[in-house]
Amino acid sequence: GFSLTSRLLGERRLNRVKSEIAAVAGELAPGVTIPYGREIPEVQKAWEKQAPQIAPFLDAFTPSLAVRLAKVIKAGQASAVRFETLSLRRNSLILTGVTEDWDQCGQLEQRLMALGYTVKLERQEAVAETEVRFTVNAEGGGP
């Protein structure tokens, strides 16, 4: 009695869940026949095919790099360094510059780490006896 009813309710619930999964997979990957149990890989494959077409739309919702650029520039100003080149991307930063003191490079490194970057700092010997050249390769930096 009770175990049969319990089993029937369990099967009905499982069938509803399977039906919902199939419906969601069908919405995410329209026109694709998806065998049961392959929903996730098939939807991922369909999304990868669509990614180039929807990338410009999704990029419109990602935060601008202008705010992060301003923070990097302020970090350089606060550290009294002069940037010569700066390349900023969503997940990386490359910059070169000069400063009067080795310690100012370390200050810049700390400020960039505070912004969420994993920093690799390279310093070269003094140029013209007064300036230190440096290169920063950094990963991360937030969304």
Order of alpha helices (4+ residues) and beta strands (2+ residues): alpha-alpha-alpha-beta-beta-alpha-beta-beta
